């Protein structure tokens, strides 16, 4: 299976639908706890690691929870996450140099960061935020991809929103929704797990439903 085709969604007919990193190289997930954001991040990391890519998972607190494949690199605590972002930016630079030398890259690289709102609220993390933006701007050409999450009302930098697709899960307030997408939702989003809206590339926002994970079913409205 292609590591860039992440099986995140199902269609209205129940057919699987992939999020394609080749077309939309970065994903930002705006969700409150329990609505599926954690599942999206773990699915992405596990899929890439199991299908020939390399995935690292960073979370700012010391308890990452469960559900990560042993092949996924795990980094906990804010210092480790900042170091991971710096390493990803350096890898982007190295991979771009290889491309300039007409050399082949060694496959897809995915950086998954859970609950990164603290990055843009801490002045002492300005370098890590700058490194993250550089990965966002230049990563596609280097085969380095991002999947990030934060609360929907966190002050996400506009520069970051300009280089990612945005997935919101569950209802969000009018202000954070307008800031992330503009206007009102395409259709009302359910309060339960797995109901979302995706803005990818230059396409208008569209409703999506997360694929059920083992042991979990989507909630009714």
C-alpha positions as CSV (number, residue, x, y, z in Angstrom):
1,X,0.0,0.0,0.0
2,X,1.2,3.5,-0.8
3,X,2.4,5.3,2.4
4,X,1.0,8.6,1.0
5,X,-2.6,7.3,0.8
6,X,-3.8,7.5,4.4
7,X,-7.1,5.8,5.0
8,X,-8.8,8.5,7.1
9,X,-12.3,8.8,5.8
10,X,-15.4,6.9,4.5
11,X,-17.8,8.2,1.9
12,X,-21.5,8.5,2.4
13,X,-21.8,5.0,0.8
14,X,-19.4,3.6,3.3
15,X,-16.4,3.2,0.9
16,X,-12.9,4.0,2.2
17,X,-11.5,7.4,1.1
18,X,-7.8,8.3,1.5
19,X,-6.2,11.5,2.4
20,X,-3.5,11.9,-0.3
21,X,-0.2,13.4,0.9
22,X,1.0,13.7,-2.7
23,X,-1.8,16.2,-3.4
24,X,-2.2,17.9,0.0
25,X,1.1,17.4,1.7
26,X,0.3,18.8,5.2
27,X,-2.8,18.4,7.4
28,X,-3.8,20.5,10.4
29,X,-6.5,19.0,12.6
30,X,-8.6,21.3,14.8
31,X,-10.6,19.3,17.3
32,X,-11.5,19.1,21.0
33,X,-10.6,15.9,22.9
34,X,-12.7,12.9,22.1
35,X,-13.9,13.9,18.6
36,X,-11.3,11.9,16.6
37,X,-8.3,14.1,16.4
38,X,-6.1,11.7,18.3
39,X,-7.2,8.9,16.0
40,X,-6.4,10.9,12.9
41,X,-2.8,11.5,14.1
42,X,-2.2,7.9,15.1
43,X,-3.7,6.5,11.9
44,X,-1.4,8.8,9.8
45,X,1.7,7.9,11.8
46,X,1.0,4.1,11.8
47,X,0.1,4.0,8.1
48,X,3.3,5.7,7.0
49,X,5.5,3.6,9.3
50,X,3.9,0.3,8.2
51,X,4.1,1.0,4.5
52,X,7.6,1.9,3.8
53,X,7.8,5.5,5.1
54,X,9.3,7.0,8.2
55,X,7.1,8.6,10.9
56,X,7.9,10.4,14.1
57,X,5.2,11.3,16.7
58,X,5.7,14.3,19.1
59,X,3.5,15.3,22.0
60,X,4.3,18.1,24.4
61,X,3.4,16.2,27.6
62,X,4.9,13.0,28.9
63,X,1.8,10.8,28.4
64,X,1.3,9.9,24.7
65,X,-1.5,7.4,25.3
66,X,-1.8,4.2,23.3
67,X,-2.2,3.1,19.7
68,X,1.2,3.8,18.1
69,X,3.0,1.2,16.1
70,X,6.4,0.3,17.4
71,X,7.9,1.5,14.1
72,X,6.8,5.1,14.9
73,X,9.4,7.2,16.6
74,X,7.9,8.6,19.8
75,X,9.1,12.0,21.3
76,X,7.5,13.3,24.5
77,X,7.9,16.6,26.3
78,X,8.2,20.1,24.8
79,X,12.0,20.1,24.6
80,X,12.0,16.8,22.7
81,X,9.3,18.1,20.4
82,X,11.3,21.3,19.7
83,X,14.3,19.2,19.0
84,X,12.3,17.0,16.7
85,X,11.0,20.0,14.7
86,X,14.5,21.3,14.4
87,X,15.7,17.9,13.1
88,X,12.9,17.9,10.5
89,X,13.9,21.3,9.3
90,X,17.5,20.2,8.9
91,X,16.3,17.1,7.1
92,X,14.3,19.2,4.7
93,X,17.5,21.2,3.9
94,X,19.5,18.0,3.4
95,X,16.9,16.5,1.1
96,X,16.6,19.6,-1.0
97,X,20.4,19.5,-1.4
98,X,20.2,15.9,-2.6
99,X,17.6,16.9,-5.1
100,X,19.8,19.7,-6.4
101,X,22.5,17.0,-6.9
102,X,20.0,14.9,-8.9
103,X,20.0,12.2,-6.2
104,X,17.0,10.1,-5.1
105,X,15.3,10.6,-1.8
106,X,14.9,7.7,0.6
107,X,11.1,7.7,0.8
108,X,8.3,9.6,2.5
109,X,9.0,11.3,5.8
110,X,6.1,12.2,8.2
111,X,6.2,14.4,11.2
112,X,3.1,14.1,13.5
113,X,2.7,16.6,16.3
114,X,-0.2,16.4,18.7
115,X,-1.6,19.5,20.5
116,X,1.0,22.0,19.3
117,X,-0.9,25.2,20.4
118,X,1.7,25.8,23.0
119,X,4.2,26.5,20.2
120,X,2.6,29.8,19.2
121,X,1.8,30.9,22.8
122,X,5.4,30.7,24.1
123,X,7.9,33.3,23.2
124,X,10.8,31.0,24.2
125,X,9.6,28.6,21.5
126,X,9.9,31.1,18.6
127,X,12.7,29.1,17.0
128,X,10.7,25.9,17.0
129,X,7.8,27.7,15.4
130,X,10.0,29.2,12.8
131,X,11.5,25.7,12.0
132,X,7.9,24.3,11.8
133,X,6.9,27.0,9.3
134,X,10.0,26.2,7.2
135,X,9.0,22.6,7.1
136,X,5.5,23.6,6.1
137,X,6.8,25.9,3.3
138,X,9.5,23.6,1.9
139,X,8.6,20.1,3.0
140,X,6.5,19.1,0.0
141,X,9.4,19.4,-2.4
142,X,11.6,17.4,0.0
143,X,9.1,14.7,0.7
144,X,8.6,15.7,4.3
145,X,5.0,16.0,5.4
146,X,3.2,17.3,8.5
147,X,0.1,16.2,10.4
148,X,-0.6,18.6,13.3
149,X,-3.4,19.1,15.8
150,X,-4.5,21.8,18.2
151,X,-7.7,23.1,19.7
152,X,-9.9,24.9,17.2
153,X,-9.8,28.2,19.2
154,X,-6.0,28.3,19.5
155,X,-4.3,31.2,17.8
156,X,-2.9,29.3,14.8
157,X,-0.5,31.4,12.8
158,X,-1.9,32.5,9.5
159,X,1.4,31.5,7.8
160,X,0.8,27.9,8.9
161,X,-2.8,27.8,7.8
162,X,-1.6,29.0,4.4
163,X,0.4,25.9,3.8
164,X,-1.8,23.1,5.2
165,X,-5.1,21.5,4.6
166,X,-7.5,22.0,7.6
167,X,-9.7,19.3,9.1
168,X,-12.2,20.4,11.8
169,X,-13.9,17.7,13.8
170,X,-17.2,18.3,15.6
171,X,-19.0,21.6,16.1
172,X,-16.8,24.6,16.7
173,X,-17.7,28.2,17.6
174,X,-18.5,30.7,15.0
175,X,-15.2,32.7,15.6
176,X,-12.7,29.8,15.3
177,X,-14.7,28.3,12.4
178,X,-14.6,31.6,10.5
179,X,-10.9,32.0,11.2
180,X,-10.1,28.6,10.0
181,X,-12.4,28.5,7.0
182,X,-14.5,31.6,6.7
183,X,-18.3,31.7,6.9
184,X,-20.5,28.9,8.2
185,X,-20.1,25.1,7.9
186,X,-21.2,23.4,4.7
187,X,-23.6,21.5,6.8
188,X,-24.1,21.2,10.6
189,X,-21.5,18.9,12.2
190,X,-22.6,16.2,14.7
191,X,-21.4,16.5,18.2
192,X,-20.2,13.0,18.3
193,X,-16.9,11.3,17.2
194,X,-15.9,11.4,13.6
195,X,-18.0,14.1,12.0
196,X,-15.8,16.7,10.3
197,X,-15.2,19.3,7.5
198,X,-12.1,19.4,5.3
199,X,-10.6,22.3,3.5
200,X,-7.9,20.9,1.1
201,X,-6.0,23.0,-1.4
202,X,-8.1,25.5,-3.4
203,X,-11.3,23.4,-3.1
204,X,-14.2,24.6,-1.0
205,X,-14.7,23.0,2.4
206,X,-16.6,19.7,2.3
207,X,-18.1,17.4,5.0
208,X,-16.2,14.2,5.8
209,X,-16.6,11.3,8.1
210,X,-13.7,9.5,9.8
211,X,-13.3,5.8,9.1
212,X,-14.2,3.9,12.3
213,X,-11.2,2.6,14.2
214,X,-11.1,-0.9,15.6
215,X,-13.2,-1.0,18.8
216,X,-14.8,2.4,18.0
217,X,-17.9,3.4,16.1
218,X,-18.9,6.8,14.9
219,X,-21.5,8.5,17.1
220,X,-25.0,9.3,16.1
221,X,-26.2,12.9,16.0
